[in-house]
Amino acid sequence: MERKVFYQEERLAIFIDGANLYAAARSLNFDIDYKRLLELFASKGRLVRAFYYTALIEDQEYSPIRPLVDWLDYNGYTMVTKPTKEFTDAAGRRKIKGNMDIELAIDVMEMAEHVDHIMIFSGDGDFRRLVEAVQRKGVRVTVVSTVRSVPPMVADELRRQADNFIELQDLSPQIMRMNSPRYQQGSGPSNYSPQPDHDDMDHGDLDDDLRD
């Protein structure tokens, strides 16, 4: 008997590591339609909140991520942003750091008191202890990332810890922007995908109930 991923009566919260999800989708050659993504998981349970995390480069006349941030903010997502930090490494190269792990982890722990099921859209192995802590509170955790990129975008320890693992490529028909590169290049309200650089970073196939 296959384990069921979603239950209609469950309270569900979504946490999207923006840079990590963008890199995973890019590695699979498609763009995400965030409106379709929200609608899909709202149909799977009682969606309480959908968080999206991204760092923003300050002091730029135009930030390529800003249109996406504004669009998501008006269309059902709770945006969590912070300014990036610029530094020079030992080789004298200019680097931009914009890690949102702490912000995401704090919000997950706070929301764990109010939901039954948490979905983390990230493959970052640093979240393994977070997943374990939430599970001890009686909350189920699903991780969404990909093992089909080269190299895989999800850390094996995170995939093993999660109650469920959903392969991003299996989701693509339901959350893909229809003018993604896989189809044709174009523009649209959810066409804004660029993200600042992020830190680089296994349990089963997508259950049938996600393909409803």
N, C-alpha and C positions, 0 to 999 in steps of 0.2 A: 504493500500500500504506500503510495507516494505521500510525502509530507506536504500538507497544504501551506502555501505561503501567506495568503491573505484570508481574512475573515471579515465579513461586512460589518459586524458589530464592533470591531476593534477601532480604538482611537489611534490614529496614525500621524506621525510627524516625519517630515523630510528634511534632511540636512545635506546641502550641496556644497562641496569643496569646489568652487568655481574653476580655479586654474587646473585642478586635477581632472575634473570631468571634461573640461575643454580639451585637454591633452589626450585623454582616452578616446574621445569621439573623433578627434583629428587623426589619431593613429588608425582608426577604423574607416576614415574617409567619409564622414558624414557630419552634418551640422544639426544641432538639437533645436527643435521647436519647443520652447519652454511652455507655451500655452498647451500644446498637446501633452507634454509630460505631466503638467499639473492636472489636466482633465483625466488622464489615464489613472493616476493614483487616487484621485478624488472618487473614482468609481469603484475602487477596491476596498474602501473602508471609510471611516469617519475622519477625514483629513482635518486635523486640528491646526497645523501650521506647516509652512514650507519656507525654510531658511536658505538663503543663498549668500555665500561668503566670498569676498574678493578684496584684494588690496588695490588701491587707486594711486596712481602717480600724481603727486601734487605739483603745482607750479608749471603745469603744461597748459598751453593755450587750448589744445584739444586732446582729450584722452579717448582712445579708440574704444575703451570699455564703457565709457559714460553713457552712451545711448542704450546699451543693454541694461545697465544698472537702473536708469530712469524707467525704462519700459517694464522691467520686472517689478519695480517698486509700485507701479500703478496697476499691476495685473496679478495680484494675489500672493506675491512673495514678500517675505520679511527680509530686508536687505541688511547685511552686516558688513561694513567696510571699515578700512583703516588706511592711513597713508603708508606708502612704501618707504623703505629706508634705503638710501643710496650709500655705497661704500666702495672703497678701492681695495682689491685683494693684494696678496703678497707679490703678485706678478705685475701689479700696477694697472690691472684691468678694472674698469668701472662695472660694478655689479649693483643690481637692484634686488632687495629682499622684501618679500611681502607674504610672510607665512601667517595663515589664519587658524592654525591648529588649536591654539589656546581658546580663542573665541568660540570655535565650534564645540570644543570639549565642554566648556562651561555651560553653554546652552543645552547641549544634550543632557548633562546631569540635571539641570534645572527642569527640563521638560519631562524627564523620566518619571517624575511624580504624577504626571497628568495624562500619560499616554500608555498604550499597551504594546505598541510596535513602533520601532524607530528604523528609518531607512537612511543609511549613510552613503552618499554618492562620492566615493573616494576609494583609492586602493592603497592609501598610505599606511604602512605597517605600524606607524606610531599610534594609530588609533586602536590597536589590539587591546591594550589595558583599559581603554575607555569602554570598549564593547563588553569586556568582561565585567567591569564595574556596573554597567547598566543591566546586564543579565542577572546579576545578583539581586537587583531590585525587582526581578520578575518581569522585565520587559524583553520582548523578543527583538532581535536586531537582524536586519537584512543589509548586506553590503552590495552595492552596484558598482561594477568596474569591468575590466576585461582581462582575460587570459589569452586572447587571440591576437593581441598586438605582439610585435617583436621589438624589445622583450615584453613579457606580460606587464600590465600596469598595476596589477593588484599583488600586494605582498602575500606570500603563502600563509604566514602566521595570522594575518587579518581574515583571510578567507576561511581558514580552519576554525577560528574563534566564532565567527558569525553563525547565527542560527540558519540563515539562508544566504546563498550567493546567487545574484542574478547577473548573467553575462550581458554586458551592454550591447553587444552586437545582436543578441536575440531581441532586445527591446527596440532596436533601430527602426523596424517598420512602423512602430506605433508612436515613436517620439521624433522621428526624423523630419527635418524641414524638407518639404517636397522638392525644393530647388537646391538641395544639397549637391555637392560635386558628383555624388553617385548618380544623380539625375541630370541636373544642369546648373550652371552658375546663375545666381540671381540675387535679389534683395527682398527684404521683408522685415516686419517688425521684430522678428527674432533672429535676424541675420547678424546681429552684433555679437561676435564671439571672441575677439582678441583678449588675451589675458596676460598679466605680467608673468615672468618666469617663476616657476615653482620648484620646490625640492623634488627630485625624482624619487621616485620611490625606488587554497584552491578549494567546491563542495557540490557542485551538481549543476545540471541544466535548469533552465527556466521551467517552472511548473506550468502545467496546462492551464491553470486558472488565470494566469497572466495573459493568456492568448484569447480570452473571451472577447 
